[in-house]
């Protein structure tokens, strides 16, 4: 029978092993991604409004979503987060497998996680209140992350790396063929307009409640199919980063080269199947996948290879509580807190730059809250 000292030693060994295998760059990149969600984009919108400059206007425009086809940098935030959820899988689920947990046990944990994320997504969309089903929006960002993460992890648990690559290709090619040779009733085959595409038609037909845009929901059920490939790409990247016998620079080079190839293929595919976040098109998967790989390569090289970690602490604090800060705005009135503490600064600065200063203060207040939780080692785990 193991003594308490033996158990403590084993736990300490596990903690040391976890620290060695944890990617500091992944936490930092996750925080960098969430920085824009927690208010970073408003700084640039404020600059554009205050200056009236075409330069700042062009930058601010990148922090909006296109109406339909096309791509702005703001479109990267959601898929990058899903990609990183996949990257963490070999380091979390994979480590549990190595410690002796069965696939069935881990499958239950994955299903439990998707249930929690879907539930949180419903709360974010609708709040906590009683309302008619017809008024409830069921699709959500967190729901898509949960469902895509679940299927990607099932594939990870029950298939080898080569088959994971197969499923990555299967979902994006299959989705392309489905939308190319189908349409909503009354529309020509391959119609990709909001009303005429097959994915939106399926969502309108089977999803209860309301859709975000009435006839279409950007987090709809059918367009979650190619999002699974985004999660699988993250898992394949995590497997590469965890792999022994491969130098760190080789890993960086592989991510960068594959990322560039994906960006080129996305532009070619865009000619037939437009890059479109609303439909999460296959060309969109490759485009955001390429950008995610390049960002992961950059952060991994600077932080984990070269060892420059201190500069990324700001983002790491955000990344350690990413889901909490995402949902916090539905429970905490951050604008009220910001105005209460820093309204006087905005008054001193005056028009027109007070909106920029207050946007910066808004982000600072949120970060201070996250830093307090970080010092207390309080993290929302899903």
C-alpha positions as CSV (number, residue, x, y, z in Angstrom):
1,X,0.0,0.0,0.0
2,X,1.4,3.4,-1.0
3,X,2.2,5.7,1.9
4,X,1.2,9.4,2.0
5,X,4.8,10.3,1.3
6,X,4.8,8.1,-1.8
7,X,1.6,9.7,-2.9
8,X,3.0,13.2,-2.4
9,X,6.1,12.3,-4.3
10,X,4.0,10.9,-7.2
11,X,1.9,14.0,-7.3
12,X,5.0,16.2,-7.2
13,X,6.5,14.2,-10.1
14,X,3.2,14.6,-12.0
15,X,3.3,18.4,-11.4
16,X,6.9,18.6,-12.6
17,X,6.1,16.6,-15.7
18,X,3.1,18.8,-16.4
19,X,5.2,21.9,-16.1
20,X,7.8,20.5,-18.5
21,X,5.2,19.6,-21.1
22,X,3.0,22.7,-20.7
23,X,3.3,25.1,-23.6
24,X,3.8,28.6,-22.3
25,X,3.4,29.8,-25.9
26,X,-0.1,28.2,-26.0
27,X,-1.3,30.1,-23.0
28,X,0.1,33.3,-24.3
29,X,-1.4,32.9,-27.8
30,X,-4.8,32.1,-26.2
31,X,-4.5,35.3,-24.2
32,X,-3.5,37.2,-27.3
33,X,-6.6,35.8,-29.1
34,X,-8.9,36.7,-26.2
35,X,-7.4,40.2,-25.8
36,X,-9.3,41.3,-28.8
37,X,-12.6,39.8,-27.5
38,X,-12.2,41.5,-24.1
39,X,-12.0,45.0,-25.6
40,X,-8.7,45.3,-27.5
41,X,-10.5,46.0,-30.8
42,X,-12.3,49.0,-29.3
43,X,-9.0,50.8,-28.9
44,X,-8.6,50.8,-32.7
45,X,-12.3,51.7,-33.3
46,X,-11.7,54.6,-30.9
47,X,-8.6,55.8,-32.8
48,X,-10.5,55.6,-36.1
49,X,-13.4,57.7,-34.7
50,X,-11.1,60.2,-32.9
51,X,-8.8,60.9,-35.8
52,X,-11.0,60.3,-38.8
53,X,-7.8,59.0,-40.4
54,X,-8.2,56.5,-43.4
55,X,-5.2,54.6,-41.9
56,X,-6.9,54.0,-38.6
57,X,-10.2,53.4,-40.3
58,X,-8.6,50.6,-42.4
59,X,-7.2,49.0,-39.3
60,X,-10.5,49.3,-37.4
61,X,-12.3,47.7,-40.4
62,X,-10.2,44.6,-39.8
63,X,-11.9,44.3,-36.4
64,X,-15.3,43.8,-38.0
65,X,-16.9,40.9,-39.7
66,X,-17.6,41.0,-43.5
67,X,-21.3,40.8,-44.3
68,X,-20.9,37.5,-46.1
69,X,-17.9,36.4,-48.3
70,X,-14.4,37.7,-47.6
71,X,-12.1,37.8,-44.6
72,X,-11.1,40.3,-41.9
73,X,-8.6,39.6,-39.2
74,X,-11.4,39.6,-36.6
75,X,-12.7,36.4,-38.3
76,X,-9.6,34.6,-37.0
77,X,-10.4,35.0,-33.3
78,X,-13.0,32.2,-33.1
79,X,-11.3,29.5,-35.2
80,X,-7.9,30.3,-33.6
81,X,-9.4,29.5,-30.2
82,X,-10.9,26.2,-31.5
83,X,-7.5,25.4,-33.1
84,X,-5.8,26.0,-29.7
85,X,-8.3,23.8,-28.0
86,X,-7.1,21.1,-30.3
87,X,-3.4,21.8,-29.7
88,X,-3.9,21.3,-26.0
89,X,-5.5,17.8,-26.5
90,X,-2.3,15.8,-26.8
91,X,-1.0,17.6,-23.7
92,X,-4.1,17.1,-21.6
93,X,-6.2,14.1,-22.9
94,X,-3.0,12.5,-24.2
95,X,-1.2,12.8,-20.8
96,X,-4.2,11.2,-19.1
97,X,-4.0,8.2,-21.5
98,X,-0.3,7.9,-20.7
99,X,-1.1,7.8,-17.0
100,X,-3.4,4.8,-17.5
101,X,-6.9,6.2,-17.9
102,X,-9.1,4.4,-20.4
103,X,-10.5,5.8,-23.6
104,X,-14.0,5.4,-22.2
105,X,-13.2,7.4,-19.1
106,X,-11.7,10.2,-21.2
107,X,-14.6,10.0,-23.6
108,X,-17.0,10.6,-20.7
109,X,-14.9,13.7,-19.7
110,X,-15.0,15.1,-23.3
111,X,-18.8,14.6,-23.5
112,X,-19.2,16.3,-20.1
113,X,-17.2,19.2,-21.3
114,X,-19.3,19.7,-24.4
115,X,-22.5,19.6,-22.3
116,X,-21.1,22.4,-20.1
117,X,-20.0,24.5,-23.1
118,X,-23.4,24.1,-24.8
119,X,-25.1,25.1,-21.6
120,X,-22.8,28.1,-21.1
121,X,-23.4,29.1,-24.7
122,X,-27.2,29.1,-24.1
123,X,-26.6,31.4,-21.0
124,X,-24.4,33.7,-23.0
125,X,-27.0,33.9,-25.8
126,X,-30.2,34.2,-23.7
127,X,-29.3,34.9,-20.1
128,X,-30.8,33.0,-17.3
129,X,-34.6,33.5,-17.6
130,X,-37.7,31.6,-18.7
131,X,-38.7,32.4,-22.3
132,X,-40.6,30.7,-25.1
133,X,-38.6,28.2,-27.1
134,X,-39.3,30.2,-30.3
135,X,-37.3,33.1,-28.8
136,X,-34.3,31.0,-27.6
137,X,-31.1,31.0,-29.8
138,X,-29.6,27.6,-29.4
139,X,-26.5,27.8,-31.6
140,X,-23.5,29.6,-29.9
141,X,-19.8,30.2,-30.1
142,X,-19.2,28.0,-27.0
143,X,-21.6,25.4,-28.3
144,X,-19.7,25.1,-31.6
145,X,-16.4,24.9,-29.8
146,X,-17.8,22.1,-27.6
147,X,-19.3,20.1,-30.4
148,X,-16.3,20.4,-32.8
149,X,-13.9,19.7,-29.9
150,X,-15.9,16.6,-28.9
151,X,-15.8,15.0,-32.4
152,X,-12.1,16.0,-32.9
153,X,-11.3,14.4,-29.6
154,X,-13.2,11.2,-30.3
155,X,-11.2,10.9,-33.5
156,X,-8.0,11.5,-31.5
157,X,-8.9,8.9,-29.0
158,X,-9.8,6.2,-31.4
159,X,-7.6,6.7,-34.5
160,X,-3.9,7.0,-35.4
161,X,-2.3,10.2,-36.7
162,X,-2.7,9.1,-40.3
163,X,-6.4,8.6,-39.9
164,X,-6.7,12.0,-38.2
165,X,-5.3,13.5,-41.3
166,X,-7.8,11.6,-43.4
167,X,-10.7,12.9,-41.3
168,X,-9.4,16.4,-41.6
169,X,-9.5,16.2,-45.4
170,X,-12.8,14.2,-45.3
171,X,-14.8,16.9,-43.5
172,X,-13.7,19.8,-45.6
173,X,-13.9,18.0,-49.0
174,X,-17.2,16.4,-48.0
175,X,-18.6,19.8,-46.9
176,X,-17.5,21.4,-50.2
177,X,-19.2,18.7,-52.3
178,X,-22.4,18.9,-50.2
179,X,-22.7,22.6,-50.7
180,X,-21.6,22.5,-54.3
181,X,-24.2,19.9,-55.4
182,X,-27.1,21.0,-53.3
183,X,-29.1,24.1,-52.4
184,X,-32.2,25.3,-50.7
185,X,-35.4,24.5,-52.5
186,X,-36.0,26.9,-55.4
187,X,-32.4,27.9,-55.8
188,X,-29.9,26.7,-58.4
189,X,-27.5,23.9,-57.4
190,X,-24.4,25.2,-55.6
191,X,-26.1,28.5,-54.6
192,X,-24.0,30.0,-51.8
193,X,-26.1,33.0,-50.9
194,X,-27.4,33.4,-47.3
195,X,-30.9,32.2,-48.3
196,X,-30.0,29.8,-51.0
197,X,-27.2,27.7,-49.5
198,X,-27.9,24.2,-48.2
199,X,-26.3,24.6,-44.8
200,X,-28.6,27.5,-43.8
201,X,-31.6,25.7,-45.2
202,X,-30.9,22.7,-43.0
203,X,-30.5,24.9,-39.9
204,X,-33.8,26.6,-40.7
205,X,-35.5,23.3,-41.1
206,X,-34.2,21.4,-38.0
207,X,-33.1,23.9,-35.4
208,X,-35.6,25.0,-32.8
209,X,-35.8,28.6,-31.6
210,X,-34.5,31.5,-33.5
211,X,-31.4,31.9,-35.7
212,X,-29.1,34.8,-35.3
213,X,-29.8,36.4,-38.7
214,X,-33.3,35.1,-39.0
215,X,-32.6,32.9,-42.1
216,X,-29.1,32.0,-41.1
217,X,-26.9,31.4,-38.0
218,X,-23.1,31.8,-38.2
219,X,-22.8,29.1,-35.5
220,X,-25.4,26.8,-37.0
221,X,-25.4,23.0,-36.7
222,X,-24.6,22.1,-40.3
223,X,-21.6,24.4,-40.7
224,X,-20.1,22.8,-37.6
225,X,-19.0,19.9,-39.8
226,X,-16.0,21.7,-41.3
227,X,-15.2,23.3,-37.8
228,X,-14.3,19.7,-36.7
229,X,-11.4,19.9,-39.1
230,X,-10.2,23.1,-37.4
231,X,-10.1,21.2,-34.1
232,X,-8.3,18.2,-35.8
233,X,-5.7,20.5,-37.3
234,X,-5.0,21.8,-33.8
235,X,-4.6,18.2,-32.5
236,X,-2.2,17.4,-35.3
237,X,-0.2,20.5,-34.4
238,X,-0.2,19.5,-30.7
239,X,1.1,16.0,-31.7
240,X,3.9,17.6,-33.6
241,X,4.8,19.9,-30.7
242,X,4.7,17.0,-28.2
243,X,6.7,14.6,-30.5
244,X,10.1,13.5,-29.2
245,X,13.1,13.1,-31.5
246,X,12.2,16.2,-33.5
247,X,14.1,19.4,-32.9
248,X,12.2,22.5,-31.8
249,X,13.4,24.4,-34.9
250,X,12.1,21.6,-37.1
251,X,8.7,21.9,-35.5
252,X,8.7,25.7,-36.1
253,X,9.7,25.2,-39.7
254,X,7.1,22.5,-40.3
255,X,4.3,24.7,-38.8
256,X,5.4,27.7,-40.9
257,X,5.7,25.8,-44.1
258,X,2.4,24.0,-43.8
259,X,0.8,27.3,-42.8
260,X,2.0,29.0,-45.9
261,X,0.9,26.1,-48.1
262,X,-2.6,26.2,-46.5
263,X,-2.8,30.0,-47.2
264,X,-2.0,29.3,-50.9
265,X,-4.5,26.5,-51.2
266,X,-7.1,28.6,-49.5
267,X,-6.8,31.3,-52.2
268,X,-7.0,28.7,-54.9
269,X,-10.1,27.1,-53.4
270,X,-11.6,30.6,-52.8
271,X,-12.1,30.9,-56.6
272,X,-14.7,28.1,-56.4
273,X,-15.7,28.0,-52.7
274,X,-15.4,31.5,-51.3
275,X,-13.7,32.2,-47.9
276,X,-16.7,32.7,-45.7
277,X,-16.8,32.6,-41.9
278,X,-20.6,32.5,-41.8
279,X,-20.6,29.2,-43.6
280,X,-17.2,28.1,-42.2
281,X,-16.3,27.1,-45.8
282,X,-13.5,24.7,-46.5
283,X,-11.4,27.5,-48.0
284,X,-12.0,29.4,-44.7
285,X,-10.8,26.4,-42.8
286,X,-7.5,26.3,-44.7
287,X,-7.1,30.1,-44.5
288,X,-7.6,30.4,-40.8
289,X,-5.7,27.2,-40.3
290,X,-2.7,28.6,-42.1
291,X,-2.8,31.8,-40.1
292,X,-3.2,29.8,-36.8
293,X,-0.1,27.7,-37.7
294,X,2.0,30.8,-38.5
295,X,1.0,32.4,-35.2
296,X,1.6,29.2,-33.3
297,X,5.0,28.9,-34.9
298,X,5.9,32.5,-34.0
299,X,4.8,32.3,-30.4
300,X,6.4,28.9,-29.9
301,X,9.7,30.1,-31.4
302,X,9.9,33.3,-29.3
303,X,8.6,31.9,-26.0
304,X,9.4,28.1,-25.9
305,X,12.4,28.0,-28.2
306,X,14.2,31.3,-27.5
307,X,12.9,31.4,-23.9
308,X,11.6,35.0,-24.0
309,X,8.6,34.5,-21.7
310,X,8.4,37.7,-19.6
311,X,6.9,39.9,-22.3
312,X,4.1,37.4,-22.8
313,X,3.0,37.4,-19.1
314,X,0.3,39.9,-19.9
315,X,-1.3,37.6,-22.4
316,X,-0.8,34.5,-20.3
317,X,-2.8,36.0,-17.5
318,X,-5.7,36.3,-20.0
319,X,-5.2,32.9,-21.5
320,X,-5.4,31.1,-18.2
321,X,-9.0,32.3,-17.7
322,X,-10.1,32.7,-21.3
323,X,-13.6,31.3,-21.0
324,X,-14.3,33.2,-17.8
325,X,-13.5,36.5,-19.4
326,X,-15.5,35.6,-22.4
327,X,-18.7,35.0,-20.4
328,X,-18.0,37.6,-17.7
329,X,-19.6,40.5,-19.6
330,X,-23.0,38.9,-19.2
331,X,-22.7,38.9,-15.4
332,X,-20.4,41.9,-14.7
333,X,-21.0,45.5,-16.0
334,X,-17.4,46.3,-16.9
335,X,-18.3,49.7,-18.3
336,X,-19.8,50.8,-15.0
337,X,-16.6,49.7,-13.1
338,X,-14.4,51.4,-15.7
339,X,-16.3,54.6,-15.5
340,X,-16.3,54.5,-11.7
341,X,-12.5,54.1,-11.4
342,X,-11.3,56.0,-14.4
343,X,-14.1,58.3,-15.6
344,X,-12.0,61.3,-14.3
345,X,-9.2,60.4,-16.7
346,X,-11.6,60.5,-19.6
347,X,-12.8,63.9,-18.5
348,X,-9.2,65.3,-18.2
349,X,-8.3,64.0,-21.7
350,X,-11.5,65.3,-23.2
351,X,-12.8,64.9,-26.8
352,X,-12.0,63.2,-29.1
353,X,-9.3,61.0,-27.5
354,X,-11.2,60.3,-24.3
355,X,-12.9,57.3,-26.1
356,X,-9.4,55.8,-26.8
357,X,-8.3,56.3,-23.2
358,X,-11.4,54.8,-21.8
359,X,-11.1,51.8,-24.1
360,X,-7.6,51.2,-22.7
361,X,-8.9,51.6,-19.2
362,X,-11.7,49.2,-19.9
363,X,-9.2,46.5,-20.9
364,X,-7.0,47.3,-17.9
365,X,-9.9,46.8,-15.5
366,X,-10.6,43.4,-16.9
367,X,-6.9,42.4,-16.9
368,X,-6.6,43.5,-13.2
369,X,-9.5,41.2,-12.4
370,X,-7.9,38.3,-14.2
371,X,-4.5,39.1,-12.6
372,X,-6.1,38.9,-9.1
373,X,-7.6,35.5,-10.0
374,X,-4.2,34.4,-11.4
375,X,-2.4,35.3,-8.2
376,X,-5.0,33.3,-6.2
377,X,-4.6,30.4,-8.7
378,X,-8.4,30.6,-9.4
379,X,-9.2,29.4,-12.9
380,X,-12.4,28.4,-14.6
381,X,-11.9,24.9,-15.9
382,X,-14.4,23.4,-18.3
